[in-house]
Amino acid sequence: MKKRTLGCVGLLFACVALMFFYIVIYGRPKTRAQPVNMYDLMVDVSAFPQGWDVEFGPSHPPPRKHLRGESEGLYVQFARGFDHGAMHIVCRYTNDLTATVSFYVDNEFPNLREAMITPWAVPEGWSYESPVADRFKFACAELEILGRFRSCSAVAQYGEYISVFRSKVSPEYMTLQDLERILKAIDERMAQHLKGNSR
């Protein structure tokens, strides 16, 4: 068998095993009685440092074919001056199980090969963990794309919803402290709009 075929079989096996263990531990997949208005879940520019504006959106992004079980999504891009550099994506999945599979399987920390200077890793001094999300991961990498910069990405699962926030980070652009405030604002929105809508 070719290595690529073996890799696909291994990935399929991992997904099936993940679904089995999820059902054993958490029970049947769940979804909310009423879908939440996705626009309410999007972070707004008031959470950003001074000088940032909405560049585009919120809008429905083009379908991302590698995602499994995504039923709806919204995307907004933010800019500081002429330099776009932050985005927020929220996706709703058919249930919390398909969101969990996506959280572990879909790669929101892409290997950009020739553009990567350092691998994705949790930066020194970072301690924030979402108190609201079911699952949360955060990492940064140094990239070289039309100049060298640091990119940080946070992925959080809230039931059948997944939030991805990514931004360039630098002292004059957005600090890790600024980024933490934005992630807290996202958590607050999720808690406010998802808490009363039981599954």
Secondary structure, 3 states (H helix, E strand, C coil): CCHHHHHHHHHHHHHHHHHHHHHHHHCCCCCCCCCCCHHHHCCCHHHCCCCEEEEEEEECCCCCCCCCCEEEEEEEEEEECCEEEEEEEEEEECCHHHHHHHHHHCCCCCCCHHHECCCCECCCCCCCCCCCCCEEEEEEEEEECCCEEEEEEEEEEECCEEEEEEEEEECCCECHHHHHHHHHHHHHHHHHHHCCCCC
